[in-house]
Amino acid sequence: MRIELEEKERLDRLLDKKKDKGEDFKVLVLKLIDEMRDIKEVSRVARVPESTIYGWIEEWNKKKREV
């Protein structure tokens, strides 16, 4: 069974309005990078500049503590 997401444009508007990209959002974006291996595509979907994502990756790699 396939389900269709309605009002896709509303998701885009919500992402565009969201100024605070909290830790949960960053973790999700990093997980997408790990799974998809395509920073350009994740950047487009998440509406986050590639340079920001690279910064988040650097920040993540610097942190050596365990979750």
Kinemage of the C-alpha trace (Angstrom):
@kinemage 1
@onewidth
@group {chain A} dominant
@subgroup {mainchain}
@vectorlist {calphas} color= white
{ca met a 1} P 0.000 0.000 0.000
{ca arg a 2} L 1.402 3.376 -1.018
{ca ile a 3} L 0.344 6.534 0.753
{ca glu a 4} L 0.543 9.963 -0.848
{ca leu a 5} L 1.619 13.045 1.079
{ca glu a 6} L -0.818 15.888 0.572
{ca glu a 7} L 0.055 19.594 0.625
{ca lys a 8} L 3.752 19.123 -0.169
{ca glu a 9} L 4.100 22.837 -0.755
{ca arg a 10} L 3.098 23.482 2.860
{ca leu a 11} L 6.108 21.439 3.992
{ca asp a 12} L 8.363 23.633 1.868
{ca arg a 13} L 6.863 26.791 3.359
{ca leu a 14} L 7.310 25.452 6.906
{ca leu a 15} L 10.933 24.551 6.228
{ca asp a 16} L 11.575 27.974 4.737
{ca lys a 17} L 10.035 29.745 7.750
{ca lys a 18} L 11.909 27.661 10.324
{ca lys a 19} L 14.869 29.767 11.397
{ca asp a 20} L 16.148 27.601 14.234
{ca lys a 21} L 17.591 24.382 12.864
{ca gly a 22} L 17.720 22.511 16.180
{ca glu a 23} L 19.831 19.488 17.050
{ca asp a 24} L 17.099 17.042 16.052
{ca phe a 25} L 16.954 18.565 12.587
{ca lys a 26} L 20.744 18.510 12.245
{ca val a 27} L 20.892 14.856 13.277
{ca leu a 28} L 18.222 13.983 10.728
{ca val a 29} L 20.112 15.819 7.962
{ca leu a 30} L 23.346 14.035 8.917
{ca lys a 31} L 21.540 10.691 8.851
{ca leu a 32} L 20.214 11.511 5.377
{ca ile a 33} L 23.769 12.299 4.258
{ca asp a 34} L 24.945 8.975 5.635
{ca glu a 35} L 22.141 7.063 3.915
{ca met a 36} L 21.929 8.937 0.606
{ca arg a 37} L 25.599 9.947 0.149
{ca asp a 38} L 24.478 13.002 -1.805
{ca ile a 39} L 24.996 16.322 -0.041
{ca lys a 40} L 23.624 18.320 -2.968
{ca glu a 41} L 20.330 16.383 -2.934
{ca val a 42} L 19.962 16.489 0.856
{ca ser a 43} L 20.703 20.211 0.749
{ca arg a 44} L 17.921 20.702 -1.779
{ca val a 45} L 15.388 18.581 0.099
{ca ala a 46} L 16.192 19.936 3.576
{ca arg a 47} L 16.522 23.511 2.270
{ca val a 48} L 19.877 23.946 3.985
{ca pro a 49} L 22.893 25.355 2.135
{ca glu a 50} L 25.593 22.812 1.312
{ca ser a 51} L 28.143 24.945 3.177
{ca thr a 52} L 26.028 24.681 6.329
{ca ile a 53} L 25.806 20.911 5.978
{ca tyr a 54} L 29.589 20.682 5.571
{ca gly a 55} L 29.905 22.721 8.760
{ca trp a 56} L 27.542 20.356 10.584
{ca ile a 57} L 29.585 17.380 9.369
{ca glu a 58} L 32.803 18.986 10.618
{ca glu a 59} L 31.142 19.810 13.931
{ca trp a 60} L 29.894 16.225 14.260
{ca asn a 61} L 33.274 14.729 13.421
{ca lys a 62} L 34.989 16.919 16.017
{ca lys a 63} L 32.699 15.698 18.773
{ca lys a 64} L 34.132 12.475 20.151
{ca arg a 65} L 31.542 11.862 22.824
{ca glu a 66} L 29.103 9.011 22.493
{ca val a 67} L 25.359 9.444 22.263
